[in-house]
Amino acid sequence: MAKTRMPRDDNSQSIPVLRFRTGGAQTLSLSDTAARSSAFSGGTRVITLTTTVAAFFESGGSDVTATTSSNYIPAGIPFDMALGADLSDTDGYHTHISIILASGTGTAYISERE
């Protein structure tokens, strides 16, 4: 796998941003029952999560399930989240996200970054 390198500004200083992965977008329909993403592509280091309504989320493995006691995300605010410190750390690397609403319905948009 090729290493991702940060783009550089005019002074050759790294700009801390990752590109969006082609084909790495997911959409989840949200309700008061937890929804779980598909597994993220290998090499995805960060995801950007945006929801149309306030929600709660947890990231983790294939069995991760969010509850209303999980981490909070307000509506319409893009949130970048690292999936782990090191891609080779298979125990600490997160492969899925689960999202739940306190009530009502909405949509979550997940973009993989590399």
N, C-alpha and C positions, 0 to 999 in steps of 0.2 A: 504494500500500500504506500502510495506517495505521501510525503509529509505535507501538511498544510502550512503555508508560510503567510504571515501577515503582510498586507500591502504596506508600502512605505510612503511617507509624505515627502515633500520637497527637500527636507533636511535629512533624509534617509532614516527617519525614526519610524518604528513599527506603529501601525494603526491597529488597535485591538478590535478587530471585527472578523467574523467568519462569513463566508459566502453561503447562500442558501443552496441546499442540495437539490439538484435536478431530480424531479420525481419524489421528493421527500416531504410532500405536504399531505396532511391528514385532516379530515373534518369529522368531528364527533357530534352527534345529537345528544343534548344534555337534558336530564330530568332529575327527579329526586331519587333516582336509582343510579348508582355509580356506573359510569361507562369507562372502558379501558381501550387505549390505543392499540394498534398493531405494533409489532416489534419494530424498533427503529433500525435503520440500515446500519450495517457494520461501518465503523469509522465516523459515525455521527457523534460529535463532541458536545454540542449545545443544541437545545431546541428553543424556539420562540413560541410562546403560548399566548393566545388572545381569546377571550371569551366575550360573547354578546351580552351576558348577564353575570352578575357576581357569582363566584363558584368557589369550591374547595378542591384541592388537588393533592395527590401524593405521587411521587415517582418511585420506581423500583423494578422488580422483576416481573415475570409473566403473571404472577398472582397478586400484584398490588391492587388494593381497593381503597378508594377515598371514602372518607366519612365527613360529616359536617364538623368534626373536630380536627380535620386536616388543615393544611396550609390554605390561606385565603388569597384569592385573586379578584380584584375589582373588575367590573365590566369595561371593555374597550381599551384596556391598558396592556400593550405588548410587554411580555415578561420573558427575558432570556434566562435560561437555566442550564447549568453544566450537568452532564449526565454522569460524570465521574472525574477524578483527578487524572487518571491514566487509562487509556484504552486497553492496556494489557492487564489491568486489575479486574478480573472477571467477577470477583466477589463484590466489589464496591461499585461496579459500573451499572447504571440503570438503563434498562431496555424498553420500558413502558411507562406510561402515565395514566392515572385514573382520575376522573373528574366527576364531581357531583354538585348539584344545586341544592340549596336549602328548600326551595319550592319553585314551581313553574317549569318552563322549558327554555332552552337556548341552544347555542352552537359554540363549539370550541374549534379553533383553528390552530393546528400544530405545524410548524415548519422546522425541518431538520437543518442544522447548520454544520458545515465541515470546514 
